[in-house]
Amino acid sequence: MTKTHATLAAALALSIATGATAAPTSKSTEKCYGVSLAGKNDCKAGAGTSCAGSSKVDYQGDAWKLVKAGTCVKTKTPKGLGSLTPKA
């Protein structure tokens, strides 16, 4: 095995061991829309944005933040409660 292959194998083993996945959420967290501050969202924030940190305004309805499961719809903001689905 070459050094490159060994490095790649080690990185793969580490990601498997740490539970790294493509999914951004787990059973202990949920996506909560409308609760992040401008530039503090965790990923996609509607049309014209790409990913983390791209929301344009505080509490943008189509921008989400990962929060502890069960807390989203209880989270109060100046624009209302958090939502499990994008807000208009």
C-alpha positions as CSV (number, residue, x, y, z in Angstrom):
1,M,0.0,0.0,0.0
2,T,1.4,3.4,-0.9
3,K,1.6,6.3,1.5
4,T,-1.3,8.0,-0.3
5,H,-3.5,5.0,0.0
6,A,-2.6,4.5,3.6
7,T,-3.5,8.2,4.3
8,L,-6.7,7.9,2.5
9,A,-7.6,4.6,4.3
10,A,-6.8,6.2,7.7
11,A,-9.0,9.2,6.9
12,L,-11.9,7.0,5.8
13,A,-11.5,4.9,9.0
14,L,-11.6,8.0,11.1
15,S,-14.7,9.4,9.5
16,I,-16.5,6.1,10.0
17,A,-15.3,5.8,13.6
18,T,-16.5,9.3,14.4
19,G,-19.9,8.8,12.7
20,A,-19.3,11.4,10.0
21,T,-22.2,11.4,7.5
22,A,-23.6,13.5,4.7
23,A,-26.8,14.2,6.6
24,P,-26.7,17.5,8.5
25,T,-29.0,16.4,11.3
26,S,-29.2,13.6,13.8
27,K,-32.0,12.3,16.1
28,S,-30.8,14.8,18.8
29,T,-31.0,17.9,16.5
30,E,-33.5,19.3,14.0
31,K,-33.5,22.0,11.4
32,C,-35.2,25.1,12.8
33,Y,-36.2,27.8,10.3
34,G,-36.5,31.5,11.1
35,V,-34.3,31.6,14.2
36,S,-30.8,32.4,12.9
37,L,-29.2,35.8,12.8
38,A,-28.0,37.2,9.5
39,G,-24.9,35.3,8.4
40,K,-25.3,32.7,11.2
41,N,-27.5,30.1,9.5
42,D,-26.2,26.5,9.2
43,C,-26.9,26.0,5.5
44,K,-29.0,26.9,2.5
45,A,-31.1,30.0,3.1
46,G,-33.4,30.3,0.1
47,A,-32.9,31.7,-3.4
48,G,-29.6,33.6,-4.0
49,T,-27.8,31.9,-1.1
50,S,-25.5,28.9,-1.0
51,C,-24.8,27.5,2.4
52,A,-23.7,28.3,6.0
53,G,-23.5,32.0,6.8
54,S,-25.3,33.2,3.7
55,S,-28.6,34.4,5.2
56,K,-29.2,38.1,4.6
57,V,-31.3,39.2,7.5
58,D,-32.0,38.2,11.1
59,Y,-34.7,35.5,11.5
60,Q,-34.9,34.9,7.7
61,G,-37.8,32.5,7.3
62,D,-36.1,30.1,4.8
63,A,-32.8,30.0,6.6
64,W,-32.3,27.2,9.2
65,K,-30.1,26.5,12.2
66,L,-29.6,23.2,13.9
67,V,-31.1,23.2,17.4
68,K,-31.7,20.5,20.0
69,A,-34.6,18.2,19.0
70,G,-37.9,19.4,20.4
71,T,-36.9,23.0,21.0
72,C,-37.5,24.6,17.6
73,V,-41.2,25.4,17.8
74,K,-40.7,26.7,21.3
75,T,-37.9,29.2,20.3
76,K,-39.2,32.7,20.4
77,T,-37.8,35.5,18.1
78,P,-39.0,39.0,17.4
79,K,-40.7,37.6,14.3
80,G,-42.5,34.7,16.1
81,L,-41.7,31.1,16.9
82,G,-39.2,28.9,15.1
83,S,-40.6,26.5,12.5
84,L,-39.7,22.9,11.3
85,T,-40.5,24.0,7.7
86,P,-39.4,27.1,5.8
87,K,-41.5,30.3,6.5
88,A,-42.7,32.6,3.8
